[in-house]
Amino acid sequence: MSAVTSPPPGHTGHAVVIGGGISGLAAAHRLQAGGARVTVLEASGRLGGKLCAGEIEGVAVDLGAESMLARRPEAVELARAVGLGERLQPPATASASLWTRGTLRPMPKGHVMGVPGDPAPLAASGVISDEGLARIARDAELPPTPVGDDVALGEFIAARLGREVVDRLVEPLLGGVYAGDVYRTSMRAAVPTLFELARANRPLAEGVRELTERAAQRQGGAGPVFMGIDGGIGRLPLAVADAVRAGGGEIRTGAPVRELRRTADGWTVVTDDEVLRADAVVVAAPAPAAARLLAADSPAASAELATVDYASMALITMAFRRDDVASLADGSGFLVPPVDGHTIKAATFSSRKWGWLRDAAPDLFVLRTSIGRFEDEEHLKRDDADLVGMSLADLGAATGLDAQPVATRVSRWDGGLPQYPVGHLDRVARIRAEVAKLPGLRVCGAVYDGVGIPACIGSARTAADELLTATLAAGAVGGERE
């Protein structure tokens, strides 16, 4: 867990942040706290990126990310800093299941991202066959599997524990984070604790068991693993934006940046409506946009960014009359291994998971499903009604639900999740090394240090602090407009 830090104080100058998602807004908030004057430019018509506040049947819901890791401090700290501390809430229940082998089965305890440490709950769950359990037991007898500087998570786990563990445990868990192919996902980037076990040539089950035991010992004083916000996580970027505006910052939506160029005394940022000059720029845009903006002044970084792949997905939010879903299975929802051939990859029983949502709409029951994985996005070409119908069909098969929703919302996230293949961290290091050659420029966001909310905010903090230390101390230009 990183320490709580404050930005370097007492700096002046103008910083332009390109991108109004949580990364860009967090960077703006940090820069402003360090004394910079800030302008945020967001290409779309709204702020927040993949954090999206919405409603269904008049009830506030998240139409994007719905929770944040609380064991890493950045997101919780930012929420408190912008006045949302009293709205932070842990899940009311976190007992998820797996829909696999024809039924809902309890998610086995004692694992790290699906890699088991204790065979007993795994065997009791029925998720893994007897042959698969026997294959797991062979891990301690196998010779070391080389990992080098990085290795594909799925390939390594399959070599040590067998493909069943990957297909029925690791894949559905990682699919919810990256919507990617776990057989190509970097273990070093996605699950660094497992990568360190692999480099030490330790039996995986033994190492995972130690990790989970240490985590259990810390549980009492460490608080919840995940946290939500009363009214939805989508409130966070809006509150950060309000704080930036209250501090004198400017935030513009519908303001795509057409050109970014280095000048003798700073940077010029060109939109359709204006030309801004700045001492420093943070590019907090997705990789394709960042690649375009950096092409002139940092072609090497631009070329690296152009190689980043993205996965698309859709979230289908449905509201039912609570009486119509009284027989719905217990728990916060379930994950779906793709090997089982179903359409949805997860279902979240939101009204059961979040106490604030249950209390806000006692007569309704809100749940949502997700569809779409990297290079498996054919279903996303269908219209909204089809996605709702396919979700209802899978929900019926998994839980017996036969009710019809009173309202539905389909949120499509095209190119929403960057992929972290083997070698991703080396690619990020090369990008940052090239960007650092240009004074007054930094990058941040989900492309670089993790797709979770705390990771994005941590990335933004680093970018802002580096600029406050290296560039904005001079405060040369002051952000004139042409």
C-alpha positions, 0 to 999 in steps of 0.5 A: 500500500502506497503512503499518503502524500501531498503534492509539492506546494507553492508552484505556479503556472498553467497546466492543460489536462487533455481528457476528463475521465477520472485520470485527467480529473485526478491529475487536475485536482493534484496540479491545482493542489500544488498551486497550478492553474488548470484547464481540463479539455474533454472531447466528449459531452460529459466527464468521468470516462468509464465512471458514469452516473445514470438512473433507471426508473428514477433511481441513481445507478452506475452505468460504468464501473461500480466499485473501487479497490479500497485496500489501495488508498488513492481512490478513497483518499480522493473521495474524501478530499472532494467531500464524499467521505461520508458516502463511502460504503462497503458492499452489503454482501460479497458472496459471488458464485460461478455459473459453471457446469450447469449450475451456480456454484459458490466461488471457492475461498482461499485463492488469488485471482482464481489460483487456488491455495486450499484444495478443500473449498475448491473440491467442495465447490464442484467447479473443478473435476476430479481429474482437474483436482488431481492435475493441481496436486501435481504442481509440487512435483513439476520442474520449474517453469521459466518465466523470464521478464514476463509470461502469459498468466493463463499459459503459466497457470495452465502449465502448473495447475492445468487448463481447468483452473484457468478456464473456470476460475482465472478467466472469469475473474480476469475477464471482469477486470480486463475483458481480455484473453487470459492466455495472452495477459501479462502476469507481471502486469495483471497479478504481480504477486503471482509473478513473484511466486513464479520467479521464486520457483515456488509451488503455486498452491503453497505460495497462494496459501501463504498470501491468503493467510497473511491477507486473512490476518490483516483483514480485521484492521484493514477494512473492506477490500472494495468500496462503493459510494452512496449514489454510485461511483459515478459521483466521484468524477463529478465531485472532483470536477466540482472541486477543481472548478471551485478552486478556479480551474476551467473544465470544458466538455465537447472540446476535442484537442486537434493539435498538441505541439511543443514551443520554445516556451511551453506547449500549444494546445489547439481545439476547434474554438481556441488555442491555449498556451501552457507551461505543462500538459498532461495527456490523460486520453486513451491510447489512440488519441494519445498516439495522434497527439504525440505523433509530431513531438514524440513519434517513438511514444506515439508508435508504441501507443498505437500498438495498444489493443482495446476490448469493447463491452456492454453493460445491461442494467435492468430494474424489476419489481422486487416481488417478481424476483423473490426467488432469485439466488442469494449473493451479490451475483455470479461470474460466467466462464467463457468455456461454458459457452454462454453470452453474458460474462457476469451478473451483478445483483446490484440491489443486494450488493449495495445497501444504498441502492436497496434503500433508495428503491425498496420496491425495485430490484436492480441487476446488471449483466455484462457482455463482450470480451477481447476479440469476442465482440460479435454480440455487441453488433446486435441492438439493445433489445437483443442484448436485453433478451440474451441477458434475460435468457442466460439469467433464466437458465442460471437462476430460474428468473422468468420475470420481465424488467420494468425498465432497461438501460444498455451502456456500450463501452466501445474500446473501453478496456486497454489490454495488457499483453506480455511485455506491456510494462516494458512498453509502458516504460518505453513510452514514459522514457520518450515522453520524459524527453519533452519538458512539461509533458506527462501521460497517465491513465488506464493504459499505463499502471492498471485499469482499476480506479485507484491505479488510474488515480495513482498514475495521475498523481505521479504525472502531476507531481513530476510536473509540479517538481520539474516544470511548473516551479518556473511558472513561465507562461501562465496560460495565455490564449491566442 
